[in-house]
């Protein structure tokens, strides 16, 4: 359950105290007043790092405030719709939710301070706030979460209708060891680099596994990939320099190339895998595809619900 009544109550006391002293209206939703305290809570939900940053970053503050205002108005509209539909919360569920909320506080004193500052010390007001939160969650589950579920058949239909999204270009999984001469190298420096490259090649040819080659790359390679065992992972064919592409096209998995010169850099390649162009299998993408489709559907449903509720409401942002 998202606890809509200030999980940030345990944040810095000065911020909480300032909000408690204000209570200035920032919006009215069918007559219900939302205050700057409601707004500030939501701003902390959107940007919880404000505590460690001593406030909201100035370049982001206006956007955070605007997003928070839209959210608290939306939640109030959802709550009012739940009340209009006469939705209920079972007493046992409400009791559990109140108990769970109290557990957020490390001490009884902190909880009582929250109750006094935020709710005039009223336990009934606390129960009303928790009930409101549960009704919002129930409405959103009914109108958004449940409707956003995507079946395996729906995901398969999307996969079949959008083949371009799942095409894989030809790629090569490879590791490299490189010898890189200094910029504007003298003939002597280029000769010395060639000698180092020959030694590196001899050592690379003695390796027999990904691990062996990777450890050698970390030790002697001079390119940026040395910190990752020389691993470039999968590189698309069109991104490989022509000399490297010519070399890997004639190699078998696990094979180490000879010296490959790209401009003035000497490179040794270990081919770990060659993936031909083709389609990603549905079995490989089905889980991530369903999650993405559900995220997209959730956003559409929330937006649609917001528009429907606003269309028949009186919303005034102050």
N, C-alpha and C positions, 0 to 999 in steps of 0.2 A: 504493500500500500504506500503510495506517496502521501506522506503526512503534510497536508496543505497548511497546517497551522504552525509554522516556524520551527523546522528542525534546526534552524540557525539560531534558536534562542540561546544556545550555549556559546555563541561567538562572543567577540569582545564586548564587555559590559558597556563601555562608553557609547558604542554605536547603538546598542539596544536602548540605553537610557535616552539618547537624543530622540530616537523614534518614538519612545513612550511619551515624551513631553509634547509631541506635536499633535498627531491625529488629524492633520489637515486633509480635507477631502481632495482626492485627485480624480475621482470619477463617480458618476451615479448610474446605476443600472436598474431601470424600472423603479427608481426611487431609493434603492439600496445604496448606501454610501460606502465607497472604498477609500481608504485613507493612505497617506504617505507611509504609514507603518506597514500596511499590506504590500505597498509597492516596494519598500525597502527589503522586506522578506524575500520577495520574488527576485529582486535584483541579486541578492546573495545566493539564491538558488541557481541563477544563471551564471554568476561569476563568484563561486565560493572562495576564490583566492583573494578576494578583497580584504580578507582578514590579514593575510601575510603581506599584502601590498599596501596596507594602511589606507584602504579606500579603493575606489574604482579608477582605472587608468583614464585620464581625461579624454584621450582620443576615442575611447570606447564607451564612455559613460552615457552619452546621449542614446546610442543604439541599445545599450543594456537597459536603460530606463524605458525606452519605447517598447522593447520586447517584453519587459516585465509588465508594463501597463496593459498591453494586449492580452497577456496571459491571465492576469487577475480578473480582467473583464470577462474573458472567455470562461474561466472557472465559475464566476458568479452566474453567468448565463446558464451554464450546465447545471449548477446547483438549483437555480430557480426552475429549470425545466424538470428536474427530478422531483421537486416539490409539487409542481403542477400535475405530474403524473401520479402523485401520491405514492411514491416509492417509500419503502420502509427499511429500517435496519433492525434486525433481531436484537433484543436486549443483550443476549449472551455475546454476540459479536461486538456490540458496542463496548461492553465491559472489557473484553480482551484488548480491543484497540486502545482504550484509555490506559489500561495497564501497560501496554507496549509503549505508548507515548511517554509515560512516566519513567520508563526504564532508560530513556535517552539521557536523563539527568544523572550525574554521578553521585549526587547527594540529595537528601530530602530538602536541605536548605536551598539548593539551587532550584529545585522544583517549586518550592513555596515562593521564592523570589520571582520566578517566571509567572506564577499564578497571580501574585499580587500586582506585578507591574503590568502584565498584559491583560488580565481578565478580572481585575479588581478583587482578587482572592476568591473568585466564584467557581466552585466545582461544577455547578450546573452549566455555567458558560463554557467550561472546558468540554463537558460532554456534548454540548451543542456544536462546538467547533469540530470535535472528532466525528460526530454524526454527519456534519456537513462534508467533511473530507471523504467519508465512506460513501455518501450519496454521489459525490462527484466521480469517485472511482467506479461505482456501479454503473452510472450513466455512460461513462467513457468506455467501459467494457462492453456494454450493450450496443452502443452506437458506433464504436470505433474498433476496439481490439478484436471482438468476435467477428465483425464483418471484414476485418483486414486479413484474416487467415487465408492462406493460399494453399490449395491442395496440390498434391504431386501431379495430378492430371493437368491442372492449370499451368504449373511450371513447365511441364512437358510441352503443352500447346504453345507457350511463349517461346520456348527453345526452338521448336520446329518452325515457327513463323519468323524468327529473327536469327537466321543462321550466321549472318555477318558478324554478329556480336560475339560469336563463339568460335570463330575461325582462329587458328593458330598459325602464325607465319613460321616458316622454316627457321630453326634456331639451333645453336650449338652451345652446349654446356662445357665451359673450359676454364682452366687455370693458366696463369702465365708467370713466368720469371723474366724480368726485363733488365737490361743494362742500358742506362741512360747517360750518355756523355753530357758534359756541361754545355750550356748555350754558347754559341760562337766558339766551338771547340777548335783548337789548333790541330794540325795533322798529328802531332804527337799524342794529344789527348784522344783523338779518334782511334789511333793505333792501340793505345792502352785499353780503351773500351772494348775493342775487338778481342783483345787478349783475355780480358775478364769474361767476356761473353763465351769464349771457347772453353774456359774453365767451368763456367756455370753450366754449359751444355753437357760437359762430361759428367758433372755431378747429377744433373737432371736425368740423364740416361740410366743412372744407377738406381733411381727410385722405382718402386714397384706398386705404389698405391696412391690414392688421393691424399692420404695422410702424409706419406713420405714426401711427395712433391710439395704439399702445402707447407710443411715445416721448413723445407728448403727455401721456398719462396719467402717465408717470413724472415729467414736468416740472411738471404743474399739479394733478393729482388730489389729493384730501385724504383718500381712504379707504385702507385697508390694502393694497388690491390694486395700488396704484401701483408697489410694488417689483417687481411681476411683470407689468409692461406693462399693468396693469389687467385681466389675464386671470383670469376665474373658471373657465375650462375649462367642462365640462359641468355645468349646474345642473338638477336635476330640477324639473319643472313645479311640484310642490307646495311647493317651497322658495322660489319667487320671490314677492316682495311683489306683491299684486294690481295696483298701478299699472304695475309693470315687466312683469308677465305680459300685461296688456292691450296694452301697447306692442309687445312682441316678437311677439305673435300676428299682428300686422298688418304685420310687416316682412319683407323679403327678405334673404337672406344677403349680408353686406357692407354693409348699410344702417346708417346712424347715426340714432338717434332724435332727437326733440326733447327739451326739458327734461322730466324726470319727477320729480315731487315725492313723496317718501316721508317722511311726517312733515315735518320741517323741512330735510331733506337734498335737494339738487338732484342728480339723476343723469342722465348721458348714456350711452346704451347703444349699443354696436356689436354687431350680431348676426353671429356667425361661422358658425353652423350650427344647424339645427333637426332633432333626431333624434326621429322618431315612436316611440311605444311599440311594442315588438315583441320578437322573440327575437334574441339574438346568434347569428350564423351559426356553424355547427359549425366551419367552416374557420378562423374567427377565434379560437376557444377551444380547439381540439383539442390544441395543444402544451402549454399551461398546464394543461389538464384532465388530460392523461396524466401530467404531472409530479406534480400534486397527488394523483392516484389512486395513483401509485407510492409517494409519500411515506407516504400513509395505509396502504397495503398493507405497506410495509416495517415500519412500527411494529407492525402487527398480527402479522406473521410473527416479528419479534424477540421480542415479548411471548409469543407462543405457544411459541417455541423455548425461551425462558427457563423457562416453566412446565413444559414437558415434561422438561427436563434437571434442574430442581430436584426434580421429583416422584420421581425415582429416585436422588437424590444425598443425601449427608449434608452439609448446609451449616450451619456454626456461626459466627455473627457474634459477635465477642468485644468 
